[in-house]
Amino acid sequence: MWGMNEVDPFKGLGRALAQLRERAGYATQTEASDALKIDKGQLSRWENENPRPGLENLGRALAGYGATVADLAAALGEAVRPKAEDQGPTDEELIRELAEAIRRVEGRQAETEGRVERIERDLGRDAR
């Protein structure tokens, strides 16, 4: 449906709908489905994006949640924005980890050089 370089403008629709449902005061899908007269299974599938709601049902859900298209757009933006814990390590953390890795490599290198020197000494003694 979407080309390789095209971005799906409705990515995160399910999470956005769940967010709008909760903002409307419906803590559960059951509460919302009862109030909106929408099958709970259907509402669950929409929030899981399998399948996504059609335009008419999307409008029905927005109206039931007291939300506008602008609210949906804002929720879509929040739904696809990475959470702080998903953003990975900071630059400072990466630099610290890199410095520790370099120290470990240098330590192993020094150990290896020490072993090589001992082997060479031992070989020199045996050659005499």
Secondary structure, DSSP 8 states (H G I E B T S, - for coil): ---TT---TTTTHHHHHHHHHHHTT--SHHHHHHHHT--HHHHHHHHTTSS---HHHHHHHHHHHT--HHHHHHHHHHHHS--GGGS---HHHHHHHHHHHHHHHHHHHHHHHHHHHHHHHHHHHHH-
